[in-house]
Amino acid sequence: MESLEALLTAPGAPFAVVRGEDGRLAYAEGPRTLREFAETTWAFGSTPFLISETGRMTYGEFFAAASALARRFLDAEDAGGYGLRPGDRAVIAMRNHPEWQVAFWAAQLAGLVAVPLNAWWTADEFAYALDDCRPGVLLVDGERYERIAAWREGAPEKAPWVLVFHEEGRDVAGARVERYGELPAADPLLGPPDVDVAPDADATILYTSGTTGRPKGAVATHHAHMGAIANPRYFAALSALARGLVPGQGPAPVGLLTFPFFHVAAFTGFYGAMAAGGTLVLLRKWDTDKALAAIRQHGVAAFGGVPATALQLLDRAEELGDPLPTLTGFNTGGAAAPPQIVGRLTARHGERIEPRNGYGLTETLGGVTANFGAQYRSWPESVGKPAPAVEVRIAGPGGEPLPDGEVGELWLRGQSLIRGYWEDPAATEAAFTADGWFRTGDLAVLAEGRISVVDRIKDMVIRGGENVYCVEVEGCLHGHPDVLEAAVVGVPHPVLGEEVAAVVRSRPGSGLDERTLREFAALSLAAFKVPARVLVQEAELPRNATGKVLKREVRLRFEPGRPGHPDGDLGRPDGDLGRSRDAASGE
């Protein structure tokens, strides 16, 4: 593998890197801005780009529509446009409609700063972000229009323009409000407006998930996004070479992308597809049977989704006896991947379907490491090696590099990292060192260049002075055949400080109980790591729209008086397995 990596990264090779004046590594070649990258897609012409439940859009149609909308953004208001200027913010809030991509890339072609917002936020959450970024235009679907209408009416300054997609019969009339379906047809011969976009200009503001507090606006330049585009292309090329193939040859890939477009895991997916002229199949919302039908109908070769949906897909395919004959790639992201995924894929499909996972954050604009194929099967608990333009450090308490095998905070530095947080210098200074290293907040270990993420620093349980990594315990629980999901947290203990607790979603009808799970965990975990409290339920675990388990809500399940709270002995230092309690109802 190392010789293949050198083949791709040697001087003059497609993924050669250079060190910039700021000390960061960056790719030596490639487009400089998202505008330049979007302009290359016109060459794919009549190739399908997006296939949804309501139709399909070719690359040619996509580029013409994005170009026309970009012109409308910049045209003066008295000429029928919105009178925006490069650098103004364009908020995008809608489901995974094909028009989401039109809106995002129109902003890039016009030199605006795209601000994709979480489509499942409440009106109050939208209001917070809108007050923070102060947009010049809102690009929303009918569902989201209802949630931003009150904010817009009470905006302290002149209300921004609103363009509504898929209004579906809703009343969206008003001053400075337009319906996308009523705009003039795009002229494919016009192209985008004439705008000079610099590589160091801001391209996006991506709000963090806010699982630990108020979301922060992560600001990324065009130069950073070019790194984010090159990273998946590099991993795809390395994967092809490892399988004896020539990168870039063969049919254009067809993928089922289930991540919400506003999430950086989706950026990794659609950037990779657009770079290769690939086709993306979309679902209006996650439905396992519809996903399997789409895979069959469109000959999907690559699946991309969070681990929860990936496991549901595998479960349903096994129930139906569906061999998934067209799939050759199975990608998970957005949350830690249980080791059982790669084992199940290999047991049922051999090496025909290549498993892949990786590591990325909002602040890295998507995946910056990848683990795939034979490497993944050999090291299923790893997130792989970093991309060429990414440096890794496992840092001790004082920021000093730790040797291989020692657990420390994962620090990253490279091209695809954000420049900081929107109008929040204190948060930026807390997250970045003076020489550009980003403190991820994740605990990790490095061995032979491979990274294994152990836990979030804030999620680690300190039980009687012993460190317990939640990811390790979750991985163990996932190994039980009747466990569909597991979330491990630390809860207060009067003697130990913290105790290990778990909420587990069981296979319906399995009869799984706490004692069985604790005995199973004790087979492979030290006694102090075995959860002292376990709630078993058939209901799904609470997750945000990006698939991350909401640990705050999980912890609340263990507060006295809460439904399903396990009464009685709250855990003993000796790890005794003799206690038995009723399983939670999950209601």
Salt bridges, closest charged atoms under 4 A:
GLU36 OE2 - ARG32 NH2 2.91
GLU39 OE2 - ARG35 NE 3.49
GLU53 OE1 - LYS290 NZ 3.88
GLU77 OE2 - LYS158 NZ 3.84
GLU77 OE1 - ARG176 NH1 3.10
GLU99 OE1 - HIS166 NE2 2.82
ASP141 OD2 - HIS97 NE2 3.68
ASP141 OD1 - ARG144 NE 2.99
GLU143 OE1 - ARG95 NE 2.75
GLU143 OE1 - ARG144 NH2 3.13
GLU143 OE1 - ARG284 NH2 3.67
GLU146 OE2 - ARG170 NE 2.98
GLU167 OE2 - ARG179 NH1 3.15
GLU168 OE1 - ARG170 NH1 3.56
GLU178 OE2 - ARG72 NH2 3.00
GLU182 OE2 - ARG179 NE 3.74
ASP202 OD1 - ARG419 NE 2.80
ASP289 OD1 - ARG316 NE 2.69
ASP315 OD1 - ARG344 NH2 2.63
GLU318 OE2 - ARG344 NH2 3.18
GLU319 OE1 - ARG316 NH1 2.88
ASP322 OD2 - ARG296 NH1 2.91
GLU354 OE2 - ARG243 NE 3.51
GLU354 OE1 - ARG356 NH2 3.89
GLU391 OE1 - ARG19 NH1 3.08
GLU391 OE1 - ARG413 NE 3.08
GLU423 OE2 - ARG134 NH2 2.73
ASP442 OD1 - ARG456 NH1 3.10
GLU448 OE1 - ARG450 NH1 3.46
ASP459 OD2 - LYS551 NZ 3.68
ASP459 OD1 - ARG555 NH2 3.33
GLU472 OE2 - LYS529 NZ 3.13
GLU474 OE2 - LYS551 NZ 3.21
ASP482 OD1 - ARG507 NE 3.96
GLU485 OE1 - ARG505 NH1 3.39
GLU485 OE2 - ARG543 NH2 2.55
GLU499 OE1 - ARG463 NE 2.75
GLU514 OE2 - ARG581 NH1 2.77
GLU519 OE2 - ARG515 NE 2.96
ASP567 OD1 - HIS565 NE2 3.87
ASP569 OD2 - ARG579 NH1 3.98
ASP574 OD2 - ARG572 NH2 2.65
ASP576 OD2 - ARG572 NH1 3.12
